[in-house]
Amino acid sequence: MVLCMGLFQPTDLERLLDSGCSACGGKRFSFQSYVDAKQGLMEGEPVSKLAWAYNGEGFCDGIFEIQCASCNATAFRSEVCPRCNAEGGLAVALESENRFVVPLECPRCETQEVTYFSMVPAITTYESRRAEKAKTETALLDPGFHGTKAACKTCGPFAEQRDRCPLCDSPGPIRPRPS
């Protein structure tokens, strides 16, 4: 089992779901998390909806708030950056604009159709080992949306954010994401 390096671990999820809400005993929770997504772009403009590109550990790794869906009691809250754990990084991530260039084309073959990978704040509800599909109202040019990588179908990846945290712009160290 791969453990994430964020503050909320998969074992914490199991414990929370088993015990339920400490205030009302409810077993349905609303999760706010930064999750991995990808989107097709044409000349830098979205041509597809966001497709979620994360697994269970990646989801847990980005969690920054959990509330009971019945009584709204907070079961977990973290102010650190969900990507690098920098103190105060969550507020920076949610309020800042994307610093990763949105490409107009692949620099190698010049095709104008590329895939843009990002981390996006999303919300989902989880109960009894079943999660609803993540939802977000954050779009490509909105604060809180942060690109991480760009790729071409023909050439593969051609740009990636590696030296600084894509969410809060901290210099690192940038920890690996769970696979």
C-alpha positions as a Markdown table, in Angstrom:
| # | Residue | x | y | z |
|---|---|---|---|---|
| 1 | Met | 0.0 | 0.0 | 0.0 |
| 2 | Val | 1.3 | 3.4 | -0.9 |
| 3 | Leu | 1.0 | 6.1 | 1.7 |
| 4 | Cys | 0.6 | 9.7 | 0.7 |
| 5 | Met | 2.7 | 12.4 | 2.3 |
| 6 | Gly | -0.1 | 14.8 | 2.9 |
| 7 | Leu | -1.6 | 15.3 | 6.3 |
| 8 | Phe | -4.6 | 13.1 | 5.7 |
| 9 | Gln | -3.8 | 9.4 | 5.0 |
| 10 | Pro | -5.9 | 6.6 | 3.6 |
| 11 | Thr | -5.8 | 5.0 | 7.0 |
| 12 | Asp | -7.3 | 8.2 | 8.4 |
| 13 | Leu | -10.1 | 7.9 | 5.8 |
| 14 | Glu | -10.8 | 4.3 | 6.9 |
| 15 | Arg | -10.9 | 5.4 | 10.6 |
| 16 | Leu | -13.2 | 8.3 | 9.9 |
| 17 | Leu | -15.7 | 6.2 | 7.9 |
| 18 | Asp | -15.7 | 3.5 | 10.5 |
| 19 | Ser | -16.3 | 5.8 | 13.4 |
| 20 | Gly | -18.5 | 8.4 | 11.7 |
| 21 | Cys | -19.0 | 12.0 | 12.7 |
| 22 | Ser | -18.0 | 12.8 | 16.3 |
| 23 | Ala | -20.9 | 15.3 | 16.5 |
| 24 | Cys | -23.8 | 13.3 | 15.1 |
| 25 | Gly | -22.6 | 9.8 | 14.2 |
| 26 | Gly | -23.3 | 10.4 | 10.5 |
| 27 | Lys | -21.2 | 8.4 | 8.0 |
| 28 | Arg | -21.5 | 10.6 | 4.9 |
| 29 | Phe | -18.7 | 13.2 | 4.5 |
| 30 | Ser | -18.0 | 16.1 | 2.1 |
| 31 | Phe | -14.3 | 16.3 | 1.1 |
| 32 | Gln | -12.6 | 19.4 | -0.3 |
| 33 | Ser | -9.4 | 18.4 | -2.0 |
| 34 | Tyr | -6.9 | 19.4 | -4.7 |
| 35 | Val | -7.1 | 16.7 | -7.3 |
| 36 | Asp | -5.3 | 15.9 | -10.5 |
| 37 | Ala | -7.1 | 16.6 | -13.7 |
| 38 | Lys | -6.4 | 16.8 | -17.4 |
| 39 | Gln | -8.1 | 18.8 | -20.2 |
| 40 | Gly | -7.7 | 19.0 | -24.0 |
| 41 | Leu | -6.7 | 22.4 | -25.3 |
| 42 | Met | -6.7 | 23.8 | -28.9 |
| 43 | Glu | -4.7 | 27.0 | -29.3 |
| 44 | Gly | -4.7 | 27.4 | -25.5 |
| 45 | Glu | -8.5 | 27.2 | -25.2 |
| 46 | Pro | -10.3 | 24.3 | -23.6 |
| 47 | Val | -12.0 | 21.9 | -26.0 |
| 48 | Ser | -13.0 | 19.2 | -23.5 |
| 49 | Lys | -14.3 | 19.0 | -19.9 |
| 50 | Leu | -11.9 | 18.4 | -17.1 |
| 51 | Ala | -11.2 | 14.6 | -16.7 |
| 52 | Trp | -10.1 | 13.5 | -13.3 |
| 53 | Ala | -6.7 | 11.8 | -13.3 |
| 54 | Tyr | -6.2 | 10.7 | -9.7 |
| 55 | Asn | -6.3 | 7.4 | -7.7 |
| 56 | Gly | -7.3 | 6.9 | -4.1 |
| 57 | Glu | -4.0 | 7.9 | -2.6 |
| 58 | Gly | -3.8 | 11.0 | -4.9 |
| 59 | Phe | -7.3 | 12.0 | -3.7 |
| 60 | Cys | -6.4 | 11.5 | 0.0 |
| 61 | Asp | -3.1 | 13.4 | -0.5 |
| 62 | Gly | -4.9 | 16.6 | -1.6 |
| 63 | Ile | -7.6 | 16.7 | 1.1 |
| 64 | Phe | -7.7 | 20.0 | 3.0 |
| 65 | Glu | -11.1 | 19.9 | 4.6 |
| 66 | Ile | -13.7 | 17.3 | 5.6 |
| 67 | Gln | -17.2 | 18.1 | 6.9 |
| 68 | Cys | -20.0 | 15.9 | 7.9 |
| 69 | Ala | -22.7 | 16.0 | 5.2 |
| 70 | Ser | -25.4 | 15.8 | 7.8 |
| 71 | Cys | -24.5 | 18.3 | 10.4 |
| 72 | Asn | -21.6 | 20.3 | 8.7 |
| 73 | Ala | -19.2 | 19.5 | 11.7 |
| 74 | Thr | -15.6 | 19.8 | 10.6 |
| 75 | Ala | -13.8 | 16.5 | 10.9 |
| 76 | Phe | -10.5 | 17.7 | 9.4 |
| 77 | Arg | -9.0 | 21.0 | 8.2 |
| 78 | Ser | -5.5 | 21.8 | 7.2 |
| 79 | Glu | -4.0 | 25.2 | 6.2 |
| 80 | Val | -0.8 | 23.8 | 4.7 |
| 81 | Cys | -0.3 | 23.5 | 1.0 |
| 82 | Pro | -1.9 | 20.2 | -0.2 |
| 83 | Arg | 1.1 | 19.6 | -2.6 |
| 84 | Cys | 4.2 | 20.5 | -0.6 |
| 85 | Asn | 2.9 | 21.0 | 3.0 |
| 86 | Ala | 4.2 | 24.6 | 3.1 |
| 87 | Glu | 2.7 | 26.5 | 6.1 |
| 88 | Gly | -0.1 | 28.8 | 5.0 |
| 89 | Gly | 0.1 | 27.4 | 1.4 |
| 90 | Leu | -3.6 | 26.5 | 1.1 |
| 91 | Ala | -4.7 | 30.1 | 1.1 |
| 92 | Val | -2.0 | 30.9 | -1.5 |
| 93 | Ala | -3.1 | 28.0 | -3.7 |
| 94 | Leu | -6.8 | 28.9 | -3.6 |
| 95 | Glu | -6.4 | 32.6 | -4.2 |
| 96 | Ser | -3.5 | 32.7 | -6.7 |
| 97 | Glu | -3.7 | 32.4 | -10.4 |
| 98 | Asn | -2.0 | 29.8 | -12.5 |
| 99 | Arg | 1.8 | 30.4 | -12.9 |
| 100 | Phe | 2.3 | 27.5 | -15.4 |
| 101 | Val | 2.1 | 28.7 | -19.0 |
| 102 | Val | -1.0 | 27.5 | -21.0 |
| 103 | Pro | 0.6 | 26.4 | -24.3 |
| 104 | Leu | -0.8 | 27.5 | -27.6 |
| 105 | Glu | 0.9 | 24.5 | -29.4 |
| 106 | Cys | 3.4 | 21.8 | -29.0 |
| 107 | Pro | 6.9 | 23.4 | -29.3 |
| 108 | Arg | 8.3 | 20.3 | -31.2 |
| 109 | Cys | 5.7 | 19.5 | -33.8 |
| 110 | Glu | 3.6 | 22.7 | -33.6 |
| 111 | Thr | 0.3 | 20.9 | -33.3 |
| 112 | Gln | -2.2 | 23.1 | -31.7 |
| 113 | Glu | -4.0 | 20.3 | -29.8 |
| 114 | Val | -2.4 | 19.5 | -26.4 |
| 115 | Thr | -3.3 | 17.9 | -23.1 |
| 116 | Tyr | -2.9 | 20.2 | -20.1 |
| 117 | Phe | -2.5 | 18.5 | -16.7 |
| 118 | Ser | -3.4 | 20.5 | -13.6 |
| 119 | Met | -4.3 | 20.4 | -9.9 |
| 120 | Val | -7.8 | 21.7 | -9.2 |
| 121 | Pro | -9.8 | 22.3 | -6.0 |
| 122 | Ala | -12.8 | 20.0 | -6.1 |
| 123 | Ile | -15.5 | 18.7 | -3.7 |
| 124 | Thr | -16.9 | 15.2 | -3.4 |
| 125 | Thr | -19.1 | 13.3 | -1.1 |
| 126 | Tyr | -18.1 | 9.9 | 0.3 |
| 127 | Glu | -20.1 | 7.3 | 2.1 |
| 128 | Ser | -19.7 | 3.6 | 2.7 |
| 129 | Arg | -16.8 | 3.1 | 0.4 |
| 130 | Arg | -18.5 | 5.0 | -2.5 |
| 131 | Ala | -17.5 | 8.4 | -3.6 |
| 132 | Glu | -19.5 | 10.7 | -5.8 |
| 133 | Lys | -17.7 | 12.0 | -8.9 |
| 134 | Ala | -15.6 | 15.1 | -8.0 |
| 135 | Lys | -17.0 | 18.5 | -8.9 |
| 136 | Thr | -15.4 | 21.8 | -9.4 |
| 137 | Glu | -16.5 | 25.3 | -10.4 |
| 138 | Thr | -12.8 | 26.3 | -11.0 |
| 139 | Ala | -11.9 | 26.8 | -14.7 |
| 140 | Leu | -8.6 | 27.1 | -16.5 |
| 141 | Leu | -8.2 | 30.9 | -16.0 |
| 142 | Asp | -9.7 | 31.1 | -12.5 |
| 143 | Pro | -7.7 | 31.5 | -9.3 |
| 144 | Gly | -7.0 | 28.2 | -7.7 |
| 145 | Phe | -6.5 | 26.3 | -11.0 |
| 146 | His | -2.8 | 25.3 | -11.3 |
| 147 | Gly | -1.2 | 23.7 | -14.3 |
| 148 | Thr | 1.5 | 21.0 | -13.7 |
| 149 | Lys | 2.3 | 19.5 | -17.1 |
| 150 | Ala | 1.6 | 19.8 | -20.9 |
| 151 | Ala | 1.8 | 17.0 | -23.4 |
| 152 | Cys | 1.2 | 16.3 | -27.1 |
| 153 | Lys | -0.3 | 13.1 | -28.5 |
| 154 | Thr | 2.6 | 12.7 | -30.9 |
| 155 | Cys | 5.5 | 14.1 | -29.0 |
| 156 | Gly | 4.5 | 13.3 | -25.4 |
| 157 | Pro | 5.2 | 15.6 | -22.4 |
| 158 | Phe | 7.0 | 18.8 | -23.4 |
| 159 | Ala | 6.7 | 21.0 | -20.2 |
| 160 | Glu | 6.4 | 20.2 | -16.5 |
| 161 | Gln | 6.4 | 22.2 | -13.3 |
| 162 | Arg | 9.3 | 20.7 | -11.3 |
| 163 | Asp | 11.3 | 23.3 | -9.5 |
| 164 | Arg | 8.6 | 25.0 | -7.5 |
| 165 | Cys | 5.3 | 23.9 | -6.0 |
| 166 | Pro | 2.6 | 24.4 | -8.7 |
| 167 | Leu | 0.0 | 25.3 | -6.0 |
| 168 | Cys | 1.7 | 27.8 | -3.6 |
| 169 | Asp | 5.0 | 28.5 | -5.5 |
| 170 | Ser | 7.1 | 27.4 | -2.6 |
| 171 | Pro | 10.7 | 26.5 | -3.6 |
| 172 | Gly | 10.3 | 23.0 | -2.2 |
| 173 | Pro | 11.4 | 20.4 | -1.6 |
| 174 | Ile | 8.7 | 19.2 | -3.8 |
| 175 | Arg | 7.6 | 15.7 | -2.7 |
| 176 | Pro | 6.6 | 13.1 | -5.1 |
| 177 | Arg | 2.9 | 12.5 | -5.7 |
| 178 | Pro | 1.5 | 9.0 | -4.8 |
| 179 | Ser | 1.2 | 6.8 | -7.9 |
